[in-house]
Amino acid sequence: MAIELYDIKNYLKNEIDGAEQEQPQKLNAIDGLSLALKELPPTNFIIEGLFSTGLHLFVGSPKLGKSWLILWLLNKVANGENVWNFKTNKCSCLYLALEDSEKRLQNRQNKVLRGQIASENVYYSTTSKSLENGLIEQLKEFIDEHPDTKMVVVDTLAKIRGGAGSKNQYAQEYESSSKLKSFADKNNLALVVVHHTRKMADDDPFMTISGTTGLSGCADSMIVLKRKNDTDKENKEVVLSAVGRDIEQQELLLKFNADTCIWEMISDNAHEYTREQQFKENPIVKLLKKLMEINPIWEGSPSSLHATLSGLIDTPNMELKQPNTLSVELGKLEYRLKQEGIYITKKKSGIRTIRISYIEPSKLSEPSKHSNTNGFE
């Protein structure tokens, strides 16, 4: 059978294309000195210190209030207003609220804005295609029409992720993350994907992210919202834990204001704030302060101290540790008590004796001037 000229040309073209594909590409390597001297653009942030350009996971348990926070945050960015103490770079934003209706979005927006005029720079959509069926193309088309869009939120990951098919979970999640990160990097924008935590508890908040490390491996940052007290559902305080390639690891303490429907920041250091609150609420600290108001210099045995402090209890349910345990606790609190002007000294030898003295912090000079030398240390 005769071979058509068209078939020959097509065959040769396929052979050439195949040969070109098989040829390995040279590595684009750079030496350390050249890298050190190379001028590179700075990392672009949409929210300084929190969201840079790239892919970000925003994770929390269902019904925690993630959507309220996202909507408020996007409106702040669209208006160039600070998000707590973080500066923003004003830009247009797209919110794919795929678990909401327009009616719910409208009600939520009205409550958050509280009479303010809604921004024309925040765009909402309650529907989209999945990653497998054209989401990237939809996003690209939107960015082409609104080139000043630099922040996109997808709420939630489950709504855009297709079935795993023949791939295992890790491979499927890594592929999904790679597609999203590639789009974010190419378009120099922050793409935030809202996701859920798993039910199993863990001391490390980042270990509570549902799924495999294939999901988090591509992300430039991970932000996890976790209740400060899981056993107290009435407590509206949550810890926002953030870690990433371009940001410092941090823990913010937030509280949802039911009147304004806004997440307010209580502290930019949740750990230190919690430790300080525990110190202030410690029964020993409260009773020592009360004792120092009555008698600025007290001396006696651990048992006498226990009896004296017990006699000052005037609050129901306040419990004081036993004498031996009380001495141990005083040792743990000693450094922090000094900052309050309360000095704990113990006798070096003989009968165990504790001396407690108070010096107004504003009058403190060198600590050595206030130390006791009569057998105490």
C-alpha positions as CSV (number, residue, x, y, z in Angstrom):
1,M,0.0,0.0,0.0
2,A,1.3,3.4,-1.0
3,I,2.5,5.7,1.8
4,E,1.0,9.2,1.6
5,L,3.4,12.1,1.7
6,Y,1.4,13.6,4.6
7,D,2.0,10.4,6.6
8,I,5.7,10.6,6.0
9,K,5.9,14.2,7.1
10,N,3.9,13.5,10.2
11,Y,6.1,10.4,11.1
12,L,9.3,12.4,10.7
13,K,7.9,15.3,12.9
14,N,7.0,12.9,15.7
15,E,10.4,11.3,15.6
16,I,12.2,14.6,15.8
17,D,9.9,15.8,18.7
18,G,10.5,12.6,20.5
19,A,14.3,12.9,20.1
20,E,14.2,16.4,21.5
21,Q,12.2,15.4,24.5
22,E,14.6,12.5,25.3
23,Q,17.6,14.9,25.3
24,P,18.3,15.9,29.0
25,Q,18.2,19.6,29.8
26,K,21.3,21.1,31.4
27,L,21.0,22.0,35.1
28,N,20.6,25.7,35.6
29,A,23.1,25.8,38.5
30,I,24.7,28.8,40.2
31,D,27.8,28.9,42.4
32,G,27.6,30.3,46.0
33,L,29.5,33.5,45.3
34,S,27.4,34.4,42.3
35,L,24.3,33.7,44.3
36,A,25.5,35.9,47.1
37,L,26.1,38.8,44.7
38,K,23.0,38.3,42.6
39,E,20.4,41.1,43.0
40,L,17.0,39.4,43.7
41,P,13.6,41.1,44.2
42,P,12.4,41.1,47.8
43,T,9.6,38.8,48.9
44,N,6.2,40.4,48.3
45,F,3.7,40.4,51.1
46,I,0.0,40.9,50.9
47,I,-0.2,41.0,54.7
48,E,3.2,41.9,56.1
49,G,4.7,39.1,58.2
50,L,1.7,36.8,57.6
51,F,0.8,36.2,54.0
52,S,3.4,36.5,51.2
53,T,2.9,35.6,47.6
54,G,2.6,31.8,47.3
55,L,0.4,29.0,48.6
56,H,-0.9,29.0,52.2
57,L,-3.0,26.5,54.2
58,F,-5.5,28.1,56.5
59,V,-6.7,25.3,58.8
60,G,-9.2,25.0,61.6
61,S,-12.0,22.7,62.9
62,P,-15.5,23.0,61.4
63,K,-17.7,25.8,62.8
64,L,-14.8,27.5,64.5
65,G,-15.3,30.8,62.7
66,K,-12.7,30.6,59.9
67,S,-15.1,32.1,57.3
68,W,-15.8,35.1,59.5
69,L,-12.1,35.7,59.8
70,I,-11.4,35.3,56.1
71,L,-14.2,37.7,55.1
72,W,-13.0,40.4,57.5
73,L,-9.4,39.9,56.5
74,L,-10.2,40.3,52.8
75,N,-12.1,43.5,53.3
76,K,-9.2,44.9,55.3
77,V,-6.7,44.0,52.5
78,A,-9.0,45.5,49.8
79,N,-9.1,48.8,51.7
80,G,-5.4,48.7,52.6
81,E,-6.2,48.7,56.4
82,N,-4.2,46.9,59.0
83,V,-5.0,43.3,60.0
84,W,-4.5,43.6,63.8
85,N,-0.9,45.0,63.9
86,F,0.0,43.7,60.5
87,K,0.3,46.1,57.6
88,T,-1.4,45.2,54.3
89,N,-0.7,46.1,50.7
90,K,-3.9,47.2,49.1
91,C,-5.2,45.0,46.3
92,S,-8.3,43.3,44.9
93,C,-9.3,40.0,46.4
94,L,-11.2,37.0,45.2
95,Y,-13.1,34.8,47.7
96,L,-14.4,31.4,46.5
97,A,-16.9,30.7,49.3
98,L,-17.9,27.3,48.0
99,E,-19.7,26.2,51.2
100,D,-21.9,29.3,51.3
101,S,-24.8,30.9,49.5
102,E,-24.9,34.5,48.4
103,K,-27.5,35.2,51.0
104,R,-25.3,33.9,53.8
105,L,-22.3,35.9,52.4
106,Q,-24.5,39.0,52.3
107,N,-25.6,38.6,55.9
108,R,-22.0,37.9,57.1
109,Q,-20.6,40.9,55.1
110,N,-23.2,43.2,56.6
111,K,-22.5,42.2,60.1
112,V,-18.7,42.5,59.7
113,L,-18.9,45.9,57.9
114,R,-21.4,47.3,60.4
115,G,-22.8,50.0,58.1
116,Q,-19.6,50.7,56.1
117,I,-19.8,50.7,52.4
118,A,-18.9,47.4,50.9
119,S,-15.7,47.3,48.9
120,E,-15.7,46.9,45.1
121,N,-12.3,45.3,45.4
122,V,-13.6,42.1,47.0
123,Y,-15.1,39.6,44.6
124,Y,-17.2,36.6,45.7
125,S,-18.1,33.4,44.0
126,T,-20.1,30.5,45.5
127,T,-19.3,28.1,42.7
128,S,-16.2,27.0,40.8
129,K,-14.9,24.0,38.8
130,S,-12.7,21.4,40.4
131,L,-8.9,21.3,40.0
132,E,-9.3,18.5,37.5
133,N,-12.0,20.2,35.5
134,G,-10.8,23.7,34.9
135,L,-10.4,25.7,38.1
136,I,-6.9,26.9,37.2
137,E,-8.3,28.2,33.9
138,Q,-11.1,29.9,35.7
139,L,-8.8,31.6,38.0
140,K,-6.4,32.6,35.2
141,E,-9.3,34.2,33.3
142,F,-10.4,36.1,36.4
143,I,-6.9,37.4,37.0
144,D,-6.6,38.5,33.3
145,E,-9.8,40.5,33.8
146,H,-8.8,41.9,37.2
147,P,-5.0,42.1,37.1
148,D,-4.8,44.0,40.4
149,T,-6.0,40.8,42.2
150,K,-3.2,39.6,44.5
151,M,-5.1,37.6,47.1
152,V,-7.3,34.6,46.4
153,V,-9.0,32.4,49.0
154,V,-10.5,29.0,48.3
155,D,-13.0,27.9,50.9
156,T,-12.6,24.9,51.1
157,L,-10.1,22.5,49.7
158,A,-12.6,19.6,49.7
159,K,-14.8,21.5,47.3
160,I,-12.2,21.8,44.5
161,R,-10.4,18.5,45.0
162,G,-11.5,15.7,42.8
163,G,-11.4,11.9,43.5
164,A,-8.1,10.2,44.1
165,G,-8.7,7.8,41.2
166,S,-5.8,5.3,41.0
167,K,-3.4,7.5,42.9
168,N,-2.7,7.1,46.6
169,Q,-3.7,9.9,48.9
170,Y,-0.2,11.4,49.2
171,A,0.3,11.6,45.5
172,Q,-3.1,13.1,44.9
173,E,-2.7,15.7,47.6
174,Y,0.8,16.6,46.4
175,E,-0.4,17.0,42.8
176,S,-3.3,19.3,44.0
177,S,-0.9,21.4,46.1
178,S,1.6,21.6,43.2
179,K,-1.0,22.9,40.8
180,L,-2.2,25.6,43.2
181,K,1.3,26.7,44.2
182,S,2.4,26.9,40.5
183,F,-0.6,29.2,39.8
184,A,0.2,31.4,42.8
185,D,3.9,31.7,41.9
186,K,3.3,32.4,38.2
187,N,0.8,35.2,39.0
188,N,2.7,36.6,42.0
189,L,-0.3,36.4,44.4
190,A,-1.2,34.9,47.7
191,L,-3.5,31.8,47.3
192,V,-5.0,30.8,50.6
193,V,-6.7,27.4,50.8
194,V,-9.1,26.8,53.7
195,H,-9.0,23.3,55.1
196,H,-10.1,21.3,58.2
197,T,-8.2,19.7,61.1
198,R,-8.5,16.0,61.9
199,K,-10.4,14.9,65.0
200,M,-7.4,13.3,66.7
201,A,-5.8,15.8,69.1
202,D,-2.1,16.7,69.1
203,D,0.1,19.1,71.1
204,D,1.6,20.3,67.8
205,P,-1.1,22.2,66.0
206,F,0.4,21.6,62.6
207,M,0.1,17.8,63.1
208,T,-3.7,18.3,63.3
209,I,-4.0,19.2,59.7
210,S,-6.2,16.7,58.0
211,G,-4.5,14.6,55.3
212,T,-0.9,13.7,54.4
213,T,2.3,15.7,54.2
214,G,1.8,15.8,50.5
215,L,-0.7,18.6,51.2
216,S,1.6,20.7,53.4
217,G,4.8,19.9,51.6
218,C,4.1,22.4,48.8
219,A,2.7,25.1,51.0
220,D,4.7,28.3,51.7
221,S,3.0,28.6,55.1
222,M,0.6,26.9,57.3
223,I,-1.8,28.7,59.6
224,V,-3.8,26.7,62.2
225,L,-6.7,27.9,64.4
226,K,-7.1,25.9,67.5
227,R,-9.3,26.5,70.6
228,K,-7.3,27.6,73.6
229,N,-9.3,25.4,75.8
230,D,-10.9,22.4,73.9
231,T,-12.9,21.4,76.9
232,D,-14.6,24.8,77.3
233,K,-16.8,25.4,74.2
234,E,-18.0,28.7,75.7
235,N,-14.5,30.1,75.7
236,K,-14.2,32.0,72.4
237,E,-10.4,32.3,72.5
238,V,-8.3,30.6,69.9
239,V,-4.6,30.4,69.2
240,L,-3.5,31.2,65.6
241,S,-0.3,29.3,65.0
242,A,1.7,30.3,61.9
243,V,4.8,28.8,60.4
244,G,6.3,29.3,56.9
245,R,9.2,29.8,54.6
246,D,9.0,33.6,54.6
247,I,7.5,34.3,58.0
248,E,8.6,33.9,61.6
249,Q,6.9,31.2,63.6
250,Q,4.3,32.9,65.8
251,E,1.3,32.3,67.9
252,L,-1.5,34.9,68.2
253,L,-4.2,34.8,70.8
254,L,-7.6,35.8,69.2
255,K,-11.1,36.1,70.6
256,F,-14.3,36.3,68.6
257,N,-16.4,39.3,69.5
258,A,-20.0,38.1,69.1
259,D,-21.3,41.7,69.0
260,T,-19.1,42.9,66.1
261,C,-18.6,39.4,64.6
262,I,-14.9,40.2,64.3
263,W,-11.9,38.2,65.5
264,E,-9.9,40.5,67.9
265,M,-6.3,40.0,68.8
266,I,-5.7,39.7,72.5
267,S,-1.9,39.2,72.2
268,D,0.7,38.7,69.5
269,N,2.4,36.1,71.8
270,A,-0.1,33.6,73.0
271,H,2.4,31.6,75.0
272,E,3.7,34.5,77.0
273,Y,0.2,35.9,77.5
274,T,-1.1,32.6,78.8
275,R,1.9,32.2,81.2
276,E,1.4,35.7,82.5
277,Q,-2.3,35.1,83.1
278,Q,-1.6,31.9,84.9
279,F,0.9,33.8,87.1
280,K,-1.7,36.4,88.0
281,E,-4.3,33.8,88.8
282,N,-2.0,31.6,90.8
283,P,-3.5,31.4,94.4
284,I,0.0,31.6,95.9
285,V,0.8,34.8,94.1
286,K,-2.5,36.4,95.1
287,L,-2.1,35.4,98.8
288,L,1.6,36.6,98.9
289,K,0.6,40.0,97.5
290,K,-2.1,40.2,100.2
291,L,0.4,39.1,102.9
292,M,2.9,41.8,101.8
293,E,0.2,44.5,102.0
294,I,-0.3,43.5,105.7
295,N,3.3,42.8,106.6
296,P,6.1,43.7,104.1
297,I,8.6,41.5,105.9
298,W,7.5,38.0,107.0
299,E,9.7,35.2,108.4
300,G,8.8,31.7,109.5
301,S,8.8,28.0,108.7
302,P,7.1,26.5,105.6
303,S,4.3,25.2,107.8
304,S,3.8,28.6,109.3
305,L,3.7,30.2,105.9
306,H,1.1,27.7,104.8
307,A,-1.0,28.5,107.8
308,T,-0.6,32.2,107.4
309,L,-1.6,32.2,103.7
310,S,-4.5,29.8,104.4
311,G,-5.8,32.3,106.9
312,L,-5.9,34.9,104.1
313,I,-8.1,32.9,101.8
314,D,-11.4,34.7,101.4
315,T,-12.4,33.3,98.0
316,P,-14.5,30.1,97.6
317,N,-12.8,27.2,95.9
318,M,-9.3,28.7,96.3
319,E,-7.0,25.9,97.3
320,L,-3.4,26.1,98.7
321,K,-0.8,23.4,98.2
322,Q,0.7,21.5,101.1
323,P,3.8,23.0,102.9
324,N,6.3,20.8,101.1
325,T,4.8,21.4,97.7
326,L,4.4,25.1,98.6
327,S,8.1,25.5,99.0
328,V,8.7,23.9,95.6
329,E,6.2,26.2,94.0
330,L,7.8,29.3,95.6
331,G,11.1,28.3,94.0
332,K,9.4,28.1,90.6
333,L,7.8,31.5,91.1
334,E,10.8,33.2,92.6
335,Y,12.2,35.0,89.5
336,R,8.8,36.3,88.4
337,L,7.9,37.4,92.0
338,K,11.0,39.5,92.1
339,Q,9.6,41.5,89.2
340,E,6.7,42.3,91.4
341,G,9.0,43.3,94.3
342,I,8.5,40.2,96.3
343,Y,11.7,38.5,97.5
344,I,11.9,34.9,98.7
345,T,15.0,34.0,100.8
346,K,15.7,30.7,102.6
347,K,17.9,30.1,105.7
348,K,21.1,28.2,104.8
349,S,21.3,26.0,107.9
350,G,19.5,25.0,111.0
351,I,15.7,25.2,111.1
352,R,14.1,25.6,107.7
353,T,13.0,29.2,107.6
354,I,11.6,31.3,104.8
355,R,11.8,35.1,104.7
356,I,9.5,37.0,102.4
357,S,10.0,40.8,101.9
358,Y,8.5,43.4,99.7
359,I,10.3,46.3,98.0
360,E,8.3,48.6,95.7
361,P,9.6,47.8,92.2
362,S,10.0,51.5,91.3
363,K,12.5,51.9,94.2
364,L,14.6,48.9,93.3
365,S,18.3,49.5,92.3
366,E,20.8,46.7,92.5
367,P,19.3,43.4,93.7
368,S,22.3,42.7,95.9
369,K,21.4,45.7,98.1
370,H,18.2,44.0,99.1
371,S,19.6,40.5,99.8
372,N,19.6,39.2,103.3
373,T,22.9,38.1,104.9
374,N,21.7,36.9,108.3
375,G,22.0,33.2,107.4
376,F,19.7,33.6,104.4
377,E,20.3,33.1,100.7
